[in-house]
Amino acid sequence: MTPFDPAGPRPVYPDPDLADLRVRSRHGYVEFPVHHVRGGTSTGLVIWERHAPQDRALREELLRHLMGLPLSGTRRGNKQITGLGRIVTTGNKVFFADLETDSSGKVRIHNTFAQLAADKSDVDWSVNCGNMTAALAFWALDTGLVPWPAAEADRFEIDIYNSNTRVVTTARLRLKDGVIPSDTEIPGVDGAWPGVDLFLNDPAGSHCGKLLPTGRPVEEIDGIPVSCVDVAMPLVIVRAADLGKTAHEPVEALDADAPFKAKLRTLWVEAGLRMGIKDRSGRPLTAAELAESETVPKICIVGAPEERGHIAARYFTPQQCHRSMAVTGGCCLAAASLVPGSVAQQVVRGIGTAGREFGEFQVDIENPAGLLASAVEARIVDGALQVRRAAYKRSAQVLLRGLVPIHRPSPALSAALGGG
């Protein structure tokens, strides 16, 4: 990528209709260009990397101005009425993005993600957002940085590299008559909007090193058969009926069932030990640490679908029942549904079976918020499932593109932005 030089010419988006969308001075204010977007159930900004200051402290100050955060410290109850943030975590996300060429010469989107909180000046650079990633391909096309596909094209694909996690995702947009149809519905978003499949490439063994960390499709723990699968994240899968459930219960009812939750804890702790779940330093977690874990392994109960899905699930994080289905967990469950003999494969309906050649399998998961559409490209090699990539479907849109006047910038930020 080309760093932005404050002393050089101001970069301009290739689309001539966006020629004015650049840093400029007007009526005594510096105005900064942004795309306000929605990706899945999250909203926030996409900023062209070349417009932003390279100094991290100045970049964070810019984010506070744009999103309406405290300029320093913490301000409890801040409602972000002076910026574009939306108070909730899902409305406080920003990508800095540009194009780059990977080692094979292929053009891809390079991005760095910032997670913000309404009442804090601090910026979290340690994570990525799968929902907001859905908007990046739309941003690249909207700006003209990536040419619009030919009228006869039926799809558009582009790789997306996230510098926070060093993960490459592939975005696939389907086209019809030269446009992206508004035909995708997802839980939490009213109506149908332009859709995108986000593929996680080579996702098997992301945490434990292999798709089946224990080496078997089914383990027995406390007399209960479970499947331990690692695709995008380690997940423990249990047949709901084996715990006296259906996988269609309300979230509140499951969380209020203390004996049930205690049984789940027993299962995920022992499964975590057998899977060899480790902390960030590579040290295996103890049983006590797994019992208190808020992150790994996740656990879900599965049952037969009742509506338009292929499988029903209630997903735990693991301490609480999720009000929908995390997209990474959905990818893992979808892949597990193709593993010969797994608990998920015994329950899933109507997806077919993997063969010797790679095929794409659609797996729709019924969850408390509706359907999570997932897709898996997989084949069977020597009796074992091999996953090339797994996808989750999101919808996305450009909400607004324009210029934000920056009030009260520090002298350093003002000098870095300049105007133009």
C-alpha positions as CSV (number, residue, x, y, z in Angstrom):
1,M,0.0,0.0,0.0
2,T,1.1,3.6,-0.6
3,P,1.3,5.6,2.7
4,F,-0.5,9.0,2.5
5,D,1.9,11.9,2.3
6,P,0.3,15.0,3.9
7,A,2.6,17.2,1.8
8,G,1.8,15.4,-1.5
9,P,-1.3,15.6,-3.7
10,R,-4.6,14.5,-2.2
11,P,-5.7,11.0,-3.3
12,V,-8.9,10.9,-5.2
13,Y,-11.1,7.8,-5.7
14,P,-11.0,6.5,-9.3
15,D,-14.8,6.9,-9.8
16,P,-15.2,10.5,-11.2
17,D,-18.5,10.8,-9.4
18,L,-16.6,10.7,-6.1
19,A,-13.9,13.3,-7.1
20,D,-15.0,15.6,-4.3
21,L,-14.7,12.8,-1.7
22,R,-11.3,13.8,-0.4
23,V,-9.8,15.6,2.6
24,R,-10.4,19.3,2.1
25,S,-10.7,22.6,4.0
26,R,-14.0,24.5,3.9
27,H,-15.4,27.3,6.0
28,G,-12.5,26.9,8.5
29,Y,-13.0,23.2,9.0
30,V,-11.1,20.2,7.8
31,E,-13.7,17.8,6.2
32,F,-12.8,14.1,6.1
33,P,-14.2,11.6,3.7
34,V,-15.9,8.4,4.9
35,H,-18.2,5.6,3.8
36,H,-20.8,4.8,6.4
37,V,-21.8,1.2,5.9
38,R,-23.7,-1.8,7.2
39,G,-22.2,-5.3,7.2
40,G,-24.5,-8.0,8.5
41,T,-25.9,-6.7,11.8
42,S,-23.0,-4.2,12.4
43,T,-22.6,-0.6,11.2
44,G,-19.6,1.7,11.1
45,L,-17.2,3.4,8.8
46,V,-14.8,2.4,6.0
47,I,-11.9,4.9,5.5
48,W,-9.6,4.8,2.6
49,E,-6.2,4.2,4.2
50,R,-4.5,6.9,2.1
51,H,-6.6,9.6,3.6
52,A,-5.7,8.7,7.2
53,P,-2.7,9.9,9.2
54,Q,-0.1,7.2,9.6
55,D,0.6,8.0,13.3
56,R,-1.5,5.7,15.4
57,A,-2.2,8.4,18.1
58,L,-3.5,10.8,15.5
59,R,-5.5,8.0,13.8
60,E,-7.2,7.2,17.1
61,E,-7.9,10.9,17.7
62,L,-9.5,11.1,14.3
63,L,-11.7,8.1,15.2
64,R,-12.9,9.8,18.3
65,H,-14.0,12.9,16.4
66,L,-15.7,10.9,13.6
67,M,-17.6,8.5,16.0
68,G,-18.4,10.9,18.8
69,L,-16.2,9.3,21.5
70,P,-14.6,11.0,24.5
71,L,-11.4,12.7,23.4
72,S,-9.7,11.2,26.5
73,G,-10.5,8.9,29.4
74,T,-14.0,7.6,30.0
75,R,-17.4,9.4,30.0
76,R,-20.1,7.1,31.4
77,G,-23.4,7.4,29.6
78,N,-21.9,9.0,26.5
79,K,-24.5,8.7,23.7
80,Q,-22.2,9.6,20.8
81,I,-24.6,12.4,19.7
82,T,-21.6,14.4,18.2
83,G,-20.5,11.6,15.9
84,L,-21.5,8.7,13.7
85,G,-21.3,5.9,16.3
86,R,-24.5,4.2,17.5
87,I,-23.8,3.6,21.2
88,V,-23.9,-0.2,21.0
89,T,-20.7,-2.2,20.2
90,T,-22.2,-3.4,16.9
91,G,-22.5,0.3,15.8
92,N,-18.9,1.3,16.7
93,K,-16.7,-0.3,14.1
94,V,-14.2,1.2,11.7
95,F,-12.1,-0.3,8.9
96,F,-9.1,1.4,7.3
97,A,-8.8,-0.2,3.9
98,D,-6.9,-0.1,0.6
99,L,-5.9,-2.4,-2.2
100,E,-2.7,-4.4,-2.3
101,T,-1.1,-7.2,-4.4
102,D,-0.5,-10.5,-2.7
103,S,2.5,-12.8,-3.2
104,S,0.9,-14.4,-6.3
105,G,0.2,-11.0,-8.0
106,K,-3.5,-11.1,-7.1
107,V,-5.2,-7.8,-6.1
108,R,-6.9,-8.0,-2.7
109,I,-8.4,-5.7,0.0
110,H,-6.0,-5.0,2.9
111,N,-7.7,-3.7,6.0
112,T,-7.1,-2.9,9.6
113,F,-10.0,-3.0,12.0
114,A,-10.8,-0.7,15.0
115,Q,-13.4,-1.6,17.6
116,L,-14.7,1.3,19.7
117,A,-16.8,1.7,22.8
118,A,-19.3,4.5,23.3
119,D,-17.9,5.7,26.7
120,K,-14.2,5.1,26.2
121,S,-11.4,6.9,24.3
122,D,-9.4,3.7,24.0
123,V,-9.4,1.9,20.7
124,D,-9.1,-1.9,20.4
125,W,-6.9,-3.0,17.5
126,S,-6.7,-6.7,18.5
127,V,-9.8,-8.1,16.9
128,N,-11.7,-8.3,13.5
129,C,-15.4,-8.2,12.7
130,G,-16.9,-10.9,10.5
131,N,-20.1,-8.9,10.1
132,M,-18.5,-5.6,9.0
133,T,-16.1,-7.5,6.7
134,A,-19.2,-8.1,4.5
135,A,-19.2,-4.4,3.5
136,L,-15.6,-4.2,2.2
137,A,-16.2,-5.6,-1.2
138,F,-19.2,-3.2,-1.7
139,W,-16.9,-0.3,-0.6
140,A,-14.2,-1.3,-3.1
141,L,-16.7,-1.5,-5.9
142,D,-18.5,1.7,-4.9
143,T,-15.3,3.8,-4.8
144,G,-14.1,2.5,-8.2
145,L,-10.9,1.1,-6.6
146,V,-12.1,-2.2,-8.0
147,P,-13.7,-2.1,-11.5
148,W,-17.4,-3.1,-11.6
149,P,-17.7,-6.6,-13.1
150,A,-18.7,-7.0,-16.8
151,A,-22.4,-7.1,-17.6
152,E,-22.3,-10.8,-18.4
153,A,-20.6,-11.8,-15.2
154,D,-22.6,-13.9,-12.8
155,R,-20.3,-13.4,-9.8
156,F,-17.5,-11.3,-8.4
157,E,-14.8,-12.5,-5.9
158,I,-12.1,-10.7,-4.1
159,D,-9.8,-11.7,-1.2
160,I,-9.8,-9.6,2.0
161,Y,-6.7,-9.6,4.2
162,N,-7.2,-8.5,7.8
163,S,-4.0,-7.2,9.4
164,N,-5.3,-7.5,13.0
165,T,-5.7,-11.3,12.8
166,R,-3.7,-12.0,9.6
167,V,-6.6,-13.9,8.2
168,V,-7.7,-14.0,4.5
169,T,-11.4,-14.1,3.7
170,T,-12.8,-14.4,0.2
171,A,-16.0,-12.3,-0.6
172,R,-18.2,-13.7,-3.3
173,L,-21.0,-11.5,-4.7
174,R,-23.6,-13.0,-7.1
175,L,-24.7,-10.8,-10.0
176,K,-27.7,-10.8,-12.2
177,D,-27.9,-8.6,-15.4
178,G,-24.9,-6.5,-14.2
179,V,-26.3,-5.7,-10.7
180,I,-26.1,-7.3,-7.3
181,P,-29.7,-8.3,-6.5
182,S,-31.3,-7.4,-3.2
183,D,-32.3,-11.0,-2.4
184,T,-30.6,-11.9,0.8
185,E,-32.3,-12.0,4.2
186,I,-30.4,-12.6,7.4
187,P,-31.5,-12.7,11.1
188,G,-31.6,-9.3,12.7
189,V,-32.0,-7.3,9.5
190,D,-35.4,-6.4,8.1
191,G,-36.0,-7.3,4.5
192,A,-33.8,-8.5,1.6
193,W,-30.6,-6.7,0.7
194,P,-27.5,-7.3,-1.5
195,G,-25.8,-10.4,-0.3
196,V,-22.2,-11.7,0.0
197,D,-20.8,-15.1,0.9
198,L,-17.7,-14.7,3.1
199,F,-15.4,-17.7,2.8
200,L,-12.9,-18.6,5.5
201,N,-10.0,-20.3,3.6
202,D,-8.4,-23.5,5.0
203,P,-10.3,-23.1,8.3
204,A,-9.8,-26.6,9.7
205,G,-7.6,-26.9,12.7
206,S,-7.6,-23.1,13.4
207,H,-7.1,-23.6,17.1
208,C,-6.2,-27.3,17.8
209,G,-4.3,-28.1,14.6
210,K,-6.7,-30.5,13.0
211,L,-10.4,-30.8,12.1
212,L,-11.1,-33.6,14.6
213,P,-8.8,-32.7,17.6
214,T,-9.4,-36.0,19.4
215,G,-9.0,-38.0,16.2
216,R,-12.5,-39.4,16.3
217,P,-15.9,-38.1,15.0
218,V,-17.6,-39.0,18.3
219,E,-16.4,-39.1,21.9
220,E,-18.4,-40.3,24.9
221,I,-18.4,-38.1,27.9
222,D,-20.5,-38.9,31.0
223,G,-22.5,-41.3,28.9
224,I,-23.3,-38.6,26.3
225,P,-22.0,-38.8,22.7
226,V,-20.4,-35.6,21.5
227,S,-18.4,-34.4,18.5
228,C,-15.4,-32.2,18.9
229,V,-14.7,-30.3,15.7
230,D,-12.3,-27.4,14.9
231,V,-13.3,-25.4,11.8
232,A,-12.7,-21.7,12.3
233,M,-13.1,-22.4,16.1
234,P,-13.3,-25.4,18.4
235,L,-16.9,-26.5,18.9
236,V,-18.4,-29.3,21.0
237,I,-21.6,-30.6,19.5
238,V,-24.3,-32.5,21.5
239,R,-27.6,-34.1,20.4
240,A,-30.3,-32.0,22.1
241,A,-32.4,-35.1,22.8
242,D,-29.6,-36.7,24.8
243,L,-30.0,-33.8,27.3
244,G,-33.8,-33.8,27.2
245,K,-34.0,-30.8,24.8
246,T,-35.1,-30.2,21.2
247,A,-32.8,-27.3,20.1
248,H,-35.9,-25.2,19.6
249,E,-36.2,-23.9,23.2
250,P,-36.2,-20.1,24.0
251,V,-32.8,-18.7,25.0
252,E,-34.1,-17.6,28.4
253,A,-35.5,-21.1,29.2
254,L,-32.1,-22.7,28.5
255,D,-30.1,-20.2,30.5
256,A,-32.5,-20.6,33.5
257,D,-32.2,-24.4,33.6
258,A,-29.4,-24.8,36.1
259,P,-29.1,-28.6,36.0
260,F,-28.9,-28.5,32.2
261,K,-26.2,-25.7,32.3
262,A,-24.2,-27.7,34.8
263,K,-24.3,-30.7,32.5
264,L,-23.1,-28.6,29.6
265,R,-20.2,-27.4,31.7
266,T,-19.2,-30.9,32.5
267,L,-19.2,-31.7,28.8
268,W,-17.3,-28.7,27.5
269,V,-14.6,-29.0,30.2
270,E,-13.9,-32.6,29.5
271,A,-14.1,-32.0,25.8
272,G,-11.7,-29.1,26.1
273,L,-9.2,-31.2,27.9
274,R,-9.4,-33.9,25.3
275,M,-9.1,-31.4,22.5
276,G,-6.0,-29.8,24.1
277,I,-7.5,-26.3,24.2
278,K,-4.6,-23.8,24.8
279,D,-4.3,-20.2,25.9
280,R,-2.6,-17.5,23.8
281,S,0.9,-18.6,25.1
282,G,0.3,-22.2,24.0
283,R,-0.2,-23.6,27.5
284,P,-3.1,-26.2,27.8
285,L,-6.0,-24.9,29.8
286,T,-6.8,-26.6,33.1
287,A,-10.2,-28.0,33.9
288,A,-10.8,-25.1,36.3
289,E,-9.9,-22.6,33.6
290,L,-12.1,-24.3,31.0
291,A,-15.0,-24.2,33.5
292,E,-14.7,-20.4,33.7
293,S,-13.8,-19.8,30.1
294,E,-15.9,-17.2,28.2
295,T,-14.5,-18.1,24.8
296,V,-13.4,-21.6,24.1
297,P,-14.5,-24.2,23.4
298,K,-18.0,-23.2,22.3
299,I,-20.7,-25.8,22.7
300,C,-24.1,-26.3,21.0
301,I,-27.0,-28.6,21.1
302,V,-28.5,-29.7,17.8
303,G,-31.8,-31.2,16.7
304,A,-33.9,-31.8,13.6
305,P,-35.1,-28.7,11.8
306,E,-38.7,-27.6,12.0
307,E,-38.9,-25.0,9.3
308,R,-36.7,-24.2,6.2
309,G,-33.4,-25.1,7.7
310,H,-31.3,-28.3,7.6
311,I,-30.4,-28.4,11.3
312,A,-31.5,-26.6,14.4
313,A,-29.1,-25.4,17.0
314,R,-28.8,-23.6,20.3
315,Y,-25.2,-22.2,20.7
316,F,-23.4,-21.4,23.9
317,T,-20.4,-19.1,24.3
318,P,-20.0,-21.3,26.4
319,Q,-21.4,-19.7,29.6
320,Q,-24.5,-18.3,28.0
321,C,-26.9,-19.2,25.2
322,H,-26.3,-17.0,22.1
323,R,-29.4,-15.1,20.9
324,S,-28.6,-16.2,17.3
325,M,-25.6,-18.2,16.0
326,A,-22.1,-16.8,15.7
327,V,-20.9,-16.9,12.1
328,T,-17.7,-18.8,12.9
329,G,-19.7,-21.3,15.0
330,G,-22.1,-21.7,12.1
331,C,-19.2,-22.5,9.7
332,C,-17.9,-25.1,12.1
333,L,-21.3,-26.7,12.6
334,A,-21.9,-26.7,8.9
335,A,-18.6,-28.5,8.3
336,A,-19.3,-30.9,11.1
337,S,-22.6,-31.9,9.4
338,L,-20.5,-33.4,6.6
339,V,-18.1,-35.4,8.9
340,P,-19.0,-39.1,8.5
341,G,-20.5,-40.4,11.8
342,S,-20.5,-37.1,13.7
343,V,-23.4,-36.1,15.9
344,A,-24.2,-33.3,13.5
345,Q,-24.3,-35.6,10.5
346,Q,-26.7,-37.9,12.4
347,V,-29.1,-35.0,12.9
348,V,-28.8,-32.8,9.7
349,R,-31.4,-33.2,7.0
350,G,-31.2,-32.7,3.2
351,I,-27.7,-31.6,2.5
352,G,-26.3,-34.6,0.8
353,T,-22.9,-36.2,1.4
354,A,-19.4,-35.2,0.4
355,G,-17.6,-37.3,-2.2
356,R,-14.2,-37.7,-3.7
357,E,-14.3,-34.3,-5.5
358,F,-14.7,-30.9,-3.9
359,G,-18.4,-29.8,-3.8
360,E,-20.2,-26.9,-2.2
361,F,-22.8,-27.8,0.4
362,Q,-25.4,-25.3,1.6
363,V,-26.2,-25.8,5.3
364,D,-29.0,-23.5,6.8
365,I,-29.0,-23.5,10.6
366,E,-32.2,-22.7,12.5
367,N,-31.4,-20.6,15.5
368,P,-33.3,-18.2,17.9
369,A,-33.0,-15.3,15.5
370,G,-33.9,-17.2,12.3
371,L,-31.7,-18.9,9.7
372,L,-28.0,-18.7,9.4
373,A,-27.0,-19.6,5.9
374,S,-23.6,-21.4,5.6
375,A,-21.8,-23.1,2.8
376,V,-18.9,-25.5,2.9
377,E,-16.5,-26.6,0.1
378,A,-15.4,-30.1,1.1
379,R,-14.5,-33.6,-0.1
380,I,-13.7,-37.0,1.5
381,V,-10.1,-38.2,1.3
382,D,-9.3,-41.6,2.8
383,G,-12.5,-41.6,4.8
384,A,-11.9,-38.2,6.3
385,L,-13.5,-34.8,5.6
386,Q,-11.2,-32.2,4.0
387,V,-12.5,-28.6,4.1
388,R,-11.2,-26.2,1.5
389,R,-13.3,-23.2,2.7
390,A,-16.4,-22.5,4.7
391,A,-18.7,-19.5,4.2
392,Y,-21.4,-17.5,6.0
393,K,-23.9,-15.4,4.2
394,R,-24.4,-11.7,5.1
395,S,-26.1,-8.8,3.5
396,A,-24.5,-5.4,3.3
397,Q,-25.1,-1.8,2.0
398,V,-23.5,1.5,1.7
399,L,-25.6,3.7,4.0
400,L,-23.9,7.0,3.1
401,R,-20.7,8.4,1.5
402,G,-19.6,11.9,2.3
403,L,-17.5,14.4,4.3
404,V,-17.4,14.9,8.0
405,P,-16.3,18.3,9.4
406,I,-13.8,17.8,12.2
407,H,-14.4,20.1,15.2
408,R,-11.7,20.8,17.8
409,P,-8.9,18.8,16.2
410,S,-5.5,18.9,18.0
411,P,-2.9,21.0,16.2
412,A,-1.0,17.8,15.3
413,L,-4.1,16.2,13.8
414,S,-5.0,19.4,12.0
415,A,-1.5,19.6,10.5
416,A,-1.6,15.9,9.5
417,L,-4.9,16.2,7.7
418,G,-4.2,19.7,6.3
419,G,-7.1,20.1,3.9
420,G,-7.0,20.4,0.2
